Amino acid sequence: MSKPAMHNDERPAVERTLDAVRRDVAEIDRQIIAGLATRERLAAEAVRFKRSAADITDLPLRANLLARIDRQAADAGVSRALAHAVYNAILDVSIPRQLELFANRHVEPTSERD
Ligand SMILES: O=C(O)C(=O)C[C@]1(C(=O)O)C=C[C@@H](O)C=C1
């Protein structure tokens, strides 16, 4: 896409309204939330393949994920600080949730007669 022509004061010649910018931001937020919902479902699905809680809290797994995120952030021009803050926040919620699902999977159903 070509850049809009600039005035001498460096503002775009065709100025968008703040409302238009906010609508675009809201659409990006919708996509982020939709992606997070899909990610949560996939993380829950991954629990089925875990043999122990340690498979979920595995530090090399987290380190590999963050290394991949670093590369993707660099390619996209996103700062490492933002990418790490976002993904550490995701994992800080996602891992305890996976552990909870794992624990529930391993609870034997109690007998109705007990
Ligand atoms: O890749 C896995 O095995 C997962 O369980 C997914 C996932 C993730 O949310 O990205 C979950 C927790 C791990 O520490 C790292 C990866």
The ligand as a MOL file (V3000), in Angstrom:
LIG
                    3D

  0  0  0     0  0            999 V3000
M  V30 BEGIN CTAB
M  V30 COUNTS 16 16 0 0 0
M  V30 BEGIN ATOM
M  V30 1 O 3.1180 -26.6030 23.7180 0
M  V30 2 C 2.6480 -27.1890 24.6910 0
M  V30 3 O 2.9990 -28.3290 25.0110 0
M  V30 4 C 1.6400 -26.5240 25.4970 0
M  V30 5 O 1.1510 -27.0950 26.4390 0
M  V30 6 C 1.2760 -25.0910 25.1790 0
M  V30 7 C 1.9550 -24.0940 26.0560 0
M  V30 8 C 1.4750 -22.6980 25.5910 0
M  V30 9 O 0.4920 -22.1870 26.1490 0
M  V30 10 O 2.0930 -22.1710 24.6710 0
M  V30 11 C 1.5880 -24.2890 27.4720 0
M  V30 12 C 2.4500 -24.2820 28.5000 0
M  V30 13 C 3.8840 -24.4850 28.2760 0
M  V30 14 O 4.7190 -24.0320 29.2850 0
M  V30 15 C 4.2700 -24.0610 26.9300 0
M  V30 16 C 3.4130 -24.1420 25.9120 0
M  V30 END ATOM
M  V30 BEGIN BOND
M  V30 1 2 1 2
M  V30 2 1 2 3
M  V30 3 1 2 4
M  V30 4 2 4 5
M  V30 5 1 4 6
M  V30 6 1 6 7
M  V30 7 1 7 8
M  V30 8 1 7 11
M  V30 9 1 7 16
M  V30 10 2 8 9
M  V30 11 1 8 10
M  V30 12 2 11 12
M  V30 13 1 12 13
M  V30 14 1 13 14
M  V30 15 1 13 15
M  V30 16 2 15 16
M  V30 END BOND
M  V30 END CTAB
M  END
